[in-house]
Amino acid sequence: MKLIQLTAAALILTAGSAFADTHITNGTVTKIDTQWSKVTVDHEELKNLDMPAMKMVFQVAEPEMLEGLSEGQSIRFAADRVKGKLTITEILE
């Protein structure tokens, strides 16, 4: 029984790293718009969105995500389509 639990745990960890490999990318903040909860990021490839590296505007999932960000700052982030809009869902430390 323990072998099955360990195998299941290993599969979950592997799936989690696969998620990170496709959903997390690097970028540089070039503009912050707190009024509309948007941020412009010059980013690397977004594999989960099949999007090449480019500069673009993203919504943020929560306005609080913009607190502490500054133009020129390097970030690691996750982005996805939320209600049809390209949205940063997580900003990592």
C-alpha positions in Angstrom: 0.0 0.0 0.0 2.8 2.4 0.8 4.4 1.8 -2.6 1.1 2.9 -4.3 1.0 6.1 -2.1 4.6 6.9 -2.9 4.0 6.4 -6.6 0.9 8.6 -6.5 2.9 11.3 -4.7 5.6 11.1 -7.3 3.1 11.5 -10.1 1.5 14.5 -8.4 5.0 16.2 -8.0 5.8 15.4 -11.6 2.5 16.9 -12.8 3.1 20.0 -10.6 6.5 20.6 -12.2 5.1 20.1 -15.7 2.5 22.7 -14.8 5.3 25.1 -13.7 7.3 24.4 -16.8 4.4 25.5 -19.0 2.7 28.2 -17.0 5.6 30.1 -15.4 7.7 32.5 -17.4 10.0 35.5 -16.9 9.4 39.1 -17.9 10.2 42.7 -17.2 7.5 45.2 -16.1 7.4 48.1 -18.5 4.2 49.9 -17.5 1.7 49.7 -14.6 -1.9 50.9 -14.9 -3.4 50.8 -11.4 -6.7 52.4 -12.6 -7.5 49.5 -14.9 -5.6 46.7 -13.0 -3.3 46.1 -16.0 0.5 45.7 -16.4 2.6 45.7 -19.5 5.3 43.0 -19.5 8.1 42.3 -21.9 8.0 38.5 -21.5 9.6 35.2 -22.6 7.6 32.5 -24.3 4.3 31.6 -22.7 4.1 27.9 -23.5 0.6 27.2 -22.1 -0.8 30.0 -24.3 1.3 29.0 -27.3 2.6 32.6 -27.4 6.1 33.7 -28.4 8.2 36.2 -26.5 6.8 39.8 -26.8 5.7 42.9 -25.0 2.0 43.0 -24.1 -0.6 44.2 -21.7 -2.1 41.8 -19.1 -5.0 42.1 -16.7 -4.1 41.0 -13.2 -6.3 38.6 -11.3 -6.3 40.8 -8.2 -5.5 44.6 -8.1 -3.3 44.0 -5.0 -0.9 42.1 -7.3 0.3 45.5 -8.6 1.4 46.7 -5.1 5.1 46.6 -4.9 5.7 46.3 -8.6 7.8 48.9 -10.4 8.7 49.6 -14.0 11.9 47.9 -15.0 11.4 45.1 -12.4 12.1 41.5 -13.4 9.3 39.1 -12.5 8.4 35.4 -12.7 4.7 35.0 -13.3 1.9 32.7 -14.4 -0.6 33.8 -17.0 -3.7 32.3 -18.5 -6.9 33.2 -20.2 -9.5 34.3 -17.7 -13.0 35.1 -19.1 -11.4 35.6 -22.5 -8.7 38.0 -21.2 -5.0 37.3 -20.9 -4.5 37.6 -17.2 -1.5 37.3 -14.8 -2.8 34.8 -12.2 0.3 34.7 -10.0 3.5 36.7 -9.5 6.2 34.7 -7.8 8.9 36.0 -5.4 
